[in-house]
Amino acid sequence: MMAAKTEVRPETGWEQAAEAEESARNKARRERNRALIVPREHGAWGLLLVPMVTAAGVGLRQSTNVFPFVLLLTAALALFWLRTPLESLLGTSAIRAETKEERGSVAFVVLYLAIVAGLASSMLLWAGQNPLLWLIGAAAGVAFVAQAMLRKLGRRTRMLSEIVGTIGLTASAPAVYYVITGKFGITAWMLWLANLTFAGNQIHYVQIRIHTAKLVGVHARLARAWTFALGQLAMAAVLAVTCWLGWMPWGVLLAFVPLLLRGFYYFVQKPAPLRVRRLGWNELAQAIVFCGLFVTMFALSV
């Protein structure tokens, strides 16, 4: 017997349009859920991780105490991530959890991240261990509160608020060095200063590139971005003084050379359309180069 043929009915235009509309709704829903939960300040991940990587590279040369570093890294990442879903849940961010389903999923993420951060922090501080972490955490907390207050003042204080917030993020450098080595001395302060200097330069450079994208010529750029040029020179001077005082090996200055060259090249480069995504990738490459050179030169110089 011959098998009965199954008739395949072609989809109508209406059905195709309905499927396309449903697919678009699902995509929009996924993107919205992601925006409610995942931090949107992608550059801030680098501002947090670069100090931790450089401090770990320096600290692990003096001690093999890796486990506290893993705990601190876990706590820091969880707390940093916690901010976005918490603000979405409380309604203090631009994107807020509105429906019951959204509030439920965001609340679950908040609870999960809070538990992870709490467990990791408790293990670090158990039985009075690492007491100076309380002071470092308090300093970072003050910086974040000051950043929030500056943001409310408007766009005029936007870059200043980012710099102040960076003080809190780069506090992860001395914290990592401290939990690995058990010491908080000149090296810890040096790590904080070096990473704050690097991050501050990146923030200033990105803002300058965005706000002067249409300027042509060295004179026009200097007239608009003279504070950045002075900042470059001040950064080089501060780092040189730090090395002269013996707080940081002279070889570590090499880690800042690509940053200085990139900054001064901005004033003489040919005008071109600003591509924000490419700018972000370039700054990520700068961060990777900085980490590698900083840790390597520190190891070779000490």
N, C-alpha and C positions, 0 to 999 in steps of 0.2 A: 504494500500500500504506500502511496506517495504521501509524504508528510504535508500537512496543510500549510499553505503559505501564510506567513504573518504579515499583515499589511502595516507598513510604517507610514503613519500620517505625518506629513511635513508640518513643522510648526508654522503657525500663522504669524503675521507681522505683529499682531496684538500680543501674542504670547512672548515673542522675542523682546518686545519693548518692556513687558512686565518683568521678564527675567533680568534685563539690563538695569531696570529701575531698582529691583530688589538687590542686585549685586552692588549697585552704587550706594544704596542705603547701608548695606552690611559693611562696606568699606569705610563709609563715613563714621559708622558706629565704632568700628575698630580703631580708627584714627582718633576719635574723641576719647575713647577709653584709655588709649595710650597717653594722650595729652593730660588726662586726669591723674595719671599714676606715675609716668616716667618724667624725670626732670627735663625741662626744656632748655636750660642753660648748659648747652653741650660743652662750652669752653670751661665751665666751672669744674667739670670732671678732671680736666687737665690741671687746673689750679689746685685741686685737692691731691691728685695722684703724683704729680711731679715732685712736690716736697717730700712725700712719703718714700718715693723710690730713691731719691738722692740721699735722704737721711738713712735709709736702710743700707744703701751701698756703702756709706761711711761707717755706720754703726756695726755692721756685720764683720768688718775688718778687725774690730776690737773684741767682739763677743759672738758666740754662735747661738745666742738666745733668740731663736726664731719664733717660738710659740707666742710670746707676748706681742710680737709684731703682727702675726696673723690675727690675733684677737683684736688689736687696735685697728688694723685695716678693715676687719669685718664690722666693727662698731662704727668707724668713721663712714664707711660706704652706706651702711644701713641708715645712719642718722641723716646723711646728706640726701639720700633717696627719700627719706620719710617726709621731708619738707613739702614736696610737691603734692602727694596725696592728702597730707594733712591740711594744707591750704585749700585744696579742692573741696574737702569735706566741710571745712569751716566756712567756706565761701569768701575767703580773703584774697583769692587770686582771680585773674581774668576769666579763667575757665572753672566753672563750679559744677559739683555733682548736683543734678537737679531731680532726676527720677529716683524712685525707691530702689530700682535695680542698680543704678549708678552709685548711690550712697552705700548700698550693701557691699558692692565689689570694692569700692575705695576704702571703706571701713575695714574690710578684711585685710587689705594690703597694709594699712596703717598699723593694725594690730600685729600682723606678722613681722613687719620691720621693727616695731617697738620691742617685741619679744627678742628678736635677734640682737638688736643693739643693747638691750638690757642684760641679756645673758653674757655677751662678750665683755661688756663693761664691768659686770659683777665679778667675772673671773679675773680681770685685770686688777681690780681694787680689793679683792677678797683678803680679809685678815690684815688690812692696813697696807697692802702692797702698793707700790707706785704712788705715794701720797701726792707728789707734785703734779700728777695728772689733774687733780682737782683745780689747782691754780691755773694750769694751762687751759683747761676747759672753761674756767671762769673768764679768762682773758678773751678766748674765742667767742664766748657768749656775749660779752660786752661789745665786741666788734660787730657781731651780727645785729644786735639791737640798734647800735649806732647806724649801721647800714640801712636798716628799715626806716629809721627816723629821717635820714637824709633823702631816701627815695620819695618820701612824702612831700618834700620841698619842691619837687618838679625836676625838669630836665637839666636845669642849671647845675644841679649837684649830682647828676647821674654818674659821671666818671669818678667823682670823689667818693660816692657811695660804693662803687665797685672796688676802689682801692681799699677802703675801710673794711669791706667784706673780705678782701683778699688777706688782710692781716689775720682774720680768723681762720681762713682756709690754710694758709701757710703755717699756722701754729702746729699743724700736723707734723712738720719736720722736726722741731725739737721734741715733740711728744714721742715720735718713733725712735729717735736717738736715745731718749731717756729710758724707754721701756726695754730697749735692747741692751744698753750698756749699764743702766742704773746710775748714770751720771747726768748732771745738768750744769754744764760749765760753759766755757768760751766756745767750744765746738758747737754746742746746741744753739747758742745765740747766733753764731756765724751761719749755721744752716738756715735759721729763720730769716736772717738779714739777706742772705744770698738768694733764697727762693722768693722772698718778698720783692726784692729788686728786679728779679727776672720777670715775675708775674706783673708787677707794676708797669714795666716797660712794654710788655705784650698788650696790656689793656690800653695804654696810651697810644701805642702804634695803631691798633685796630680802630680806635676812635678817630684818630687823625686820618687814616686812609678812607674811612667812611665819609667824613665831613669835608674832605678836600679832594674828593675824587675828580672833580671837574676843573681843578686848578692846573694851569700849565706854566712851566718855567720855574727856575730855582728861586727867583725873587718873590714870586707870588706864594710859593709854598713856605718860604722862610717867614714871610710876613704873617701868614696864618698859623704856622706850626712852629714858631720860634721857641715856644715853651718846651716842645718835644725835643728840639735840638739841644737846648740847655739841659734838659733832663738826661739826654744821652751823655753829655759831658760830665754832669754831676754824678751819674752812675759810675762812670769810669773812675772819677776822682775818689768817690767813696770806697770803691772796691780796692783801689790802689792803696789808700790809707789803711784799710783793713788788713791788707797783706803786709804793709810796712810795719804795722803794730804787732805782727806775728800771729794774728787771730786766724788767718787763712793762708794756706800755701800759695806762693806766687804762681805756680803752675795752673792753679784753678781758674785764673783769669782767662785762660784759653777758652773755657766754656762760654764766656760772655762775648767773645770776639764775633761769632756769627750774628749775634743779636745786634751788636754795634754796627757791623757792616750793613746788615739789612736796614737798620734805621737811617743811616747816613745815605745809603743808596736811594732811599725814597725821594730825597730832594733833587736828585739829578736824573732819575729814570725817565724814560719817554712816557708821555701820557698814553693811557690805555683804559678801556672800560673796566670799571671795578666789578670783579666777580667775587662775590662774598663767599661762596662755597670754596673757591680756590684759595682765597685769603685764609679761611679757616684751616684748610689742609696744610698750607704753608706754615702757619703758626703751630700746628701739631708737629710738623717736621722739626721746627725750631725747638720744641719742647723735648723731643726724642734726642736730638743732637746735644742739647744742653745736659740732659740726664747722663748720657753716655760719656761726654767729655768731663763733666764735673766729677763723677765717680772715678773715672780712669785717672785723671790728673791728680786727684786727691790721693789715690792709692800710690801713684808714682812719686809724689812729692813728700810724703810723710815717711 
